[in-house]
Amino acid sequence: MPLVEHLELPTFSRLREQGHEVLPLDRAVHQDIRELHIGFLNMMPDTALEATERQFIRLVGNCNRIAQFYVYPFSLPGLPRSARTLEYIEHYYCRFEDLQQQGLDALIITGANISNPNLETEPFWEPLMQVVRWAEHNVTSTLCSCLATHALLRYFYGIERQALPGKRWGVYSHRISSPRHPLLRDINTRFDVPHSRYNDITRQQLEDAGLTVLVESEAGGVHMAVSPDQFRMIYFQGHPEYDRNSLLKEYKRELLRYLAGELESPPPFPQNYVPAEAEHIVEHFLQQAKKAQVTGGPLPALPEEKIEAMLDNTWGDTAKAMINNWLGLVYQVTNLDRRKQFMDEIEPDDPLGIRQ
């Protein structure tokens, strides 16, 4: 079944307008169908908060008809927020304390912007660890994205992420490393994933800690890994939730920072993402913007829509399939009420104890 609109969250109506099936709560309560309750810890900065919320909730809603999905967005103290965003969170988001009482079947944790190389000095570290400690014993499976992956690997295994020589930014081709793993069932053996990060955790670091690498890229590094039990914790370094234009919007923000004098040189284009024709459009825009700055005229607008029409989304279908597999396994575990048995009966040739 589809997403259930159990909150006033604007994302539900936006997804419905885009053609996604969203079930009103008054219809959902009259159907004798299994429910899955999914927490969504959104730590993204103000500029990306609502877009990230929509992207992940859309992925959940695109799953097959295994259940009705109730998604509960919440955030953390210690994250820098504008008054407007704090008001939005207060009005539309849930309180973690309430979710602890209610219980959750699964949890998604997003990335975040940071100001310190040492994650443990960030103001949100302890509130995040409070959520993680609770989820470890009360949630069937947790999926982490980007910085959340780095934070939890630091907390559970003491893994120190490594600074990259430059920003890993673009769309990279990946291959499946463990094709028999149920989380990768019916997934293409090669597919693209967007990345946007300054730090990396390597295959060697993950394997030394006992984790299993599921998806990796020669140029992009490891994208997906799982905890030693193969299911309780799922780690993404990339951004499979991204829209077609997400990297374009990031690039535009960096471009405007350059024009404002905050950067010494124009940002590089995200790799394997912008076609040559679009690069020419941006170069022309920069020339016009420089002329305007010299003459004191108004800055031209970046022809964003024209560029976006040239971009391709080469990762969305695979992202849907991965989330579908993940929530399907969560459903099987919770629906059969055999979580402990499930974790104790893992077989080497069938990592999750579920025969295909």
N, C-alpha and C positions, 0 to 999 in steps of 0.2 A: 504494500500500500504506500501511499505518498507521504510527504511531509504533513504534519498536523499543525494548523495555525492556532497554537494554544497560548500565544502571547500577542501583544499589540505590535510586535516588531515590524517595522516598515519593510524589511526584506521579504516577508511572506507575500505581501501584495505586489512588490516589484517582480518577484519570481512568477507569480500568477500572470502578470501583464506580459511577461516574456514567453508565456506558453507552457510553463511548468505546472504540474498538477499539485495543488496545495489544498488539503482537505480542511474545511471549517471545523472547529472543535465540536459544534453541536451535531455534526454528522458523524464524527469519529467516535463519540461516546456511545453511539447506538450500534456499533459493529463489534462482533465478538472475534477480534483479531489481535494477535500478539503485538505488544508494543515494545519498542526499544527506546530507551531514554539516554540521550547523548549529551554530555556536557561539552561546552565549547568555550575554552579559556582564551579570550582574545587579548593579546598583549601588544598588538600592533599600534604604531603611533597614530595620532589623530587623522592624518591625511590618508591613511590606509585602513582605518578601523572598519568602516562600513563596507568598503569593497571586499576586504578579507572575510568579513562576516558573511556576505552574500555568496562569495566564491565557495567557501566550505559548506555552507548550508545547501547550496545548489548541488554540490557533489553528493551529499547525503541523500537529497531528494531524488537524484537520478539513479538510485539503486533499484534493484528489482523488487518485486512485490512480496518480499518476505515478511514485512511488518509495517505497522504505522510508526513513523519516526517523530519523536518529540525531541527538539534540540533546545538546549538551555544555555544561551550565551551569558558569560560573566567575565569580569576583569579583576584586576588586582590593585591594591594601594601601592604607592611607590613609583607609579609610572607617570611621567609628566603629561598633564592633560590641560586643555583649555577649558574655560568655564562652560562653553557650549557642549564639548564632548562629555564632560562630567554630568551635565544635565541629561544628555542622551542616555548615558549608561544608567543613571539613576532611574530614568523613566522606563527604559525598555529592557535592561539587563536584570539577571537574577542575582541573588546574594549567595555566595559560596556556602555560608552557614545553613541556608535553607536547603541547598542541594545535598549537603551532608546528611541532613535529616531525611530527605526524600529518597536518596540513593540514585545511582546512575549505572547503566550497563556499560557504557564506553565513554571515553574522554578524548577530545582533540585539544592540543595546546599549540598555539601559533608562535611565530617568532616575535622579536621585539627589537627596537632600536636601543643601543646602549651607549654610554659615555665613558666607560672604564674597560680597559683590556681584561681586568680580573672580574669575571662575572659575579663572584661572591661578594664584591663590594657594591654591587648595584642595589638600590633601595628595594627593588621588587624581589630580591633573591629569597629572603626568608618567607614572605607570603607565597611565593611560588613553591618553595620546598614544603610548606604546610599542605598545599594542594597535592603535591606529589606523594608525600608520606601517606595521606589519606587514601589516594587513588591506588597506591600499591597494594592495599589490603581490602579495598571495597569496590574496585572497578575491574571488570573482566579484562579489558584491554585499553591501552592508551596509545594514541598516535601523536607524535611530536613533529613539528616543522621547524626547520632552519635553526634559529638561535635556541629554541626550546630543546632541540636535539643536543646541541652543544652543552647546554646547562645541565640536562639530565644525565648525559654521559659523564660529565664532570662529577656530579653528585653520586651516582651509583658506582662508577668505576675509577674515578680519579683521572680520567683522560683529559689531557691538556690539548686544546685545539691549537693549531699552528697557523700563524699569520701567512697569508699568501703574498707573493711579490706584488701583485696588483689585484684589483677586484675581479672575481670570477663572475662574469656578467654576460648572459646570453642564453642561447638554446643549444643543448649538446646532445649528441646521439649516445644512447645507453644500450647496454646488453644485459640480459638476465643472467645472473651467476648461479642461481639455484632453481632450475626450471621445474623441479618436482614439488617445490614448496606450495602448499595450498593458497597462500596469499597471492601467488602468481598464476593461478589456474586460468587458462585460456587467454593469457596476456601475450602480445606479440613479443618475439624474442629480441627485437630491436625497436626502440622507440625514442622519442625526444623528451627532454625535461628542461624547463627553464631553471637557471641558477642566478642568484644575486647575493653574493657574500664576499667578505674579505678574509675569512678564516676557513680552515679545513680540518677534518678528521679523516685520517687515511685508513685504507683497508688493513694495514698492518696493526695500527692501534686498536682497531675494532676486534680483529681476530685474536690479538694478544689478550684482550679482555674477555674472550669467550663468546663474542657476538658472531652472528652469521650475516655475511654480506649477501644481499639478494639482487641488487641492481647497481651497476657501476658504469662509468664512462672513462675512456682513455684521457679525454680532455677535461671533463667535468668532475672527475673523481667519483667517490661513492655517493650514490643517491639514497639508497634504501638498505637498512640493516634491521635485524631483530635481536631481541634479548636472547640469552642462552636457552630459555624455555620455548623459544620460537614464536611467541604470540603475545605475551603480556605487555611488552613495550615494543613499539614500532617507530623507527627513527628515519625521518626524511631530512636530507641536507638541501634538496632542491625544492622547487615550488610547483608541483603539478596542479595546484589549484588556480594558478594564474589565468586571467583572461588573455585573449589575443593581444590586447593593448597594454597590459600591465607593465611590461618592460619599456614600452614607448612612454608611458607616463613617468616612469622613473627617469628615463633619459631626458625628458622635457624638464623635469625639476632640476637636474644637473646642468642642463643647458642654460636655464634661467639664472642659476647660481653663477655660472661663468659670466653671463652678461651683466650681472649685478656686481661683478668684481670679487666674488667670494672664491673663485677658482682661477688659477693662473692660466690655464689652457682649456680649450673645449673638451668635454668628456668624449671618450672613445665610443663608437657605436657598440651596442651589445652584439656579441659575436653570433654569427649564423642566424640573424634575426631580421635585419633591415636590408632589403634588396638595393642594388646599386642605384636604381632610379630614385628611391626614397632618400638615399644619401645625398644625391645631387640636389634634391629639394631642400634638405636641411642646410647644405652648404650655401645655397642661394639665400636662404633665410638669414643665415649668419652674416653674409655680406650686406644685406639690406639693413640688418640690425646695427651693424657697425657704422654704416653711413648715417643712420638715424642718430646714433650716439654722438657722432662728430658734429652733425648739423644742429643737434638739439631738438630734432623732431621726435614724434611718438614712435615707439618700437612697433614693428609689424607683428602680427600674430602668426605663430607657427601653424602651418596648414596641417593640423593634426589629423583631421578626418581624411584628407587626401592620402597621407602616409599610412594611416590605419588600413585603408582599403587595399594596400599592397602587402599587408602582413598575413601570415598563415598561422593557424593554430595546429600544431603537429603533435600535441601531447594530450589534448582533452579527453579523447576516447579511452586512452590507456589509463588516465587518472580515474575516470569513472569506473572502469573495470577493477582497478585495485581497491578502491573504496568499497565497491560492491562485494568483492571477495572478503575484505576485512569484516564488514558488518554482517555478512552471511555467516562467518565463523563465530562472531560474537553472538549472533542469534542462536546458532546451534548449541553453544556452550550454555547460555542462559536458559534456553527453552528446555533443554534436557536435564537441567539442574544437576549437572555432573562435572562442575568446574574442577573440584579437587581431583576426581578420578581422571579427568581429561589431562590435567597437568602431570599426574603421576604415571600415566600410561603411554608417554611419548615413545615412539619406536624410531630407530635410526633411519629406516627406509620410508617412514611416513611421519614427518616431523610433528604433525599436529594430531596424530592418532585418528585421523578421519580418512577412511579408505575412499578413493575416488571411484 
